[in-house]
Amino acid sequence: MAKSLSADDYRQMAAELTPRTQAFIGGQFVDAASGKTFATVNPATGTVIAEIAECDAEDVNRAVARARAAFADGRWSHQSPRNRKRVLLKLAELMRRDAQHLALLETLDMGKPIAEALAVDVGSSANCVQWYAEAVDKVYDEVSPSGPHALGLITRDPIGVVACVVPWNFPLLMASWKIAPALAAGNSVILKPAEQSPLTALKLAELCAEAGLPEGVFQVLPGFGPTAGKALGLHMDIDCLAFTGSTEVGKLFMQYGGQSNLKRVWLECGGKSPNVVLSDVADLDKAAFHAALGIFYNQGEVCTAASRLIVEDSIHDALLEKVIALGQAMQPGDPLDPATKMGAIVDQRQMQRVLGYIDQGVREGGVLALGGRQARVNSGGYFIEPTIFSGISNDMTIAREEIFGPVLSVIRVKDADEAIRVANTCDYGLAACLWTRDVTKAHTLSRKLRAGSVWVNCWDGGDMTMPFGGFKQSGNGRDKSLHALDKYTELKATWIDLT
Ligand code: NAD
């Protein structure tokens, strides 16, 4: 386990840090073909951390050519699953060896608290890589029940060149959820991190090379969405595009797939998750704790943020009071301080967007029960107070649209039927929570909730064995678990005539 460090230790490490800044193409760290760079900014201070290679279509072409060559000659795709396992286990070990460094990069780049970056982002990412490494030589193909005259083989082939385009809220973890199963299945993978948070992806490239991934099998192209991201989406020689990000951009990727080579497009998009607390909840304190965690964790920049708290009338006031008290105790602090529970919003644009939603909530008649303002204004960074609105109806803008910040909408309902109706009245269907002590209600109502993940008596339950993804406009396909391997393989039916 990584040694625990103090805020001063991290500040010292940050001052001495020289992050990777070049793209990783064909086994080398290189400048963008255009020579252009862009600044990556520390959202806790507003200062520039480094100038990063700004890749565009030409770099995409270079990387795809290397990825295709690697896939075609079988240097990774034809390795036995056991050999791929060995390399990926080494990668997980290296991620743990460099956990403090990775966590520091993540915190500096996107503003999350260092303790969470270490435990959740880096810890869970290494676990994810290890999980797929261990799984891949234990997954069997099928033989069809076809009788003695023929042999029907149903196998999964790696799909080829996989591009992964990921967001900034969990840069390393969202990348790991994609690259680990894609690499384990034998593909060549190109990763485009979000422009706000490229640093851990570049460090990951270094670790992949050290772990022994052959040249061209894993490449990283930092750059902007409308240039590098779009070029990946439209490329004629990419077989699969795995995306995590907003629904708006997810829709663009579906179009890119249709406009180009019909590449497989897998989307993990936004959410507006309901957290339904019924009057027979067993433990109101636990429900309050998870309600606060569900919206303030990672500054609310979580696709599954439990942003709509839907509460039965009889317990509404008691629960609200507890959630306000917990929110009040989660004021933002210096992300480099291991005691900090809430950090900075990723950039100024996102902070303004969240503050805009708060104004809108007030204008539409919501009651501001906590927060609502920018915090730590003298830091130079972008912080927002934990914010709670009560008196919200489900048709208000802040109850319908994904805010992606620390803003909770509390909706009062008269009974369980109304709660489920409100929960499902939403364009999204990523996750939902349900709190009840009644086992029959837990089963019947969780079936009625239209969401890819339903958490009963908790928020964000689960582990690597559970698939993750959305219903409705929250996306398609699933990350995590063995189901994720479906995205990165093609199903092949081989019929051998034995007559
Ligand atoms: P975003 O959609 O703006 O960007 C995501 C990625 O797409 C980035 O790498 C970006 O560069 C790229 N991109 C942006 N515009 C593009 C374009 N025109 N063409 C091609 N690529 C483009 O999302 P974000 O702001 O980085 O992240 C927040 C969103 O991610 C939220 O909606 C959140 O719910 C979602 N998210 C979903 C999950 C999930 O698993 N369902 C997990 C984390 C985040």
Boltz pocket constraint, residues with backbone or C-beta under 6 A from the ligand:
constraints:
  - pocket:
      binder: B
      contacts: [[A, 165], [A, 166], [A, 167], [A, 168], [A, 169], [A, 170], [A, 174], [A, 192], [A, 193], [A, 194], [A, 195], [A, 223], [A, 224], [A, 225], [A, 226], [A, 227], [A, 228], [A, 229], [A, 230], [A, 233], [A, 244], [A, 245], [A, 246], [A, 247], [A, 249], [A, 250], [A, 252], [A, 268], [A, 269], [A, 270], [A, 271], [A, 302], [A, 303], [A, 304], [A, 402], [A, 404], [A, 430], [A, 469], [A, 470], [A, 474], [A, 475]]
      max_distance: 6.0
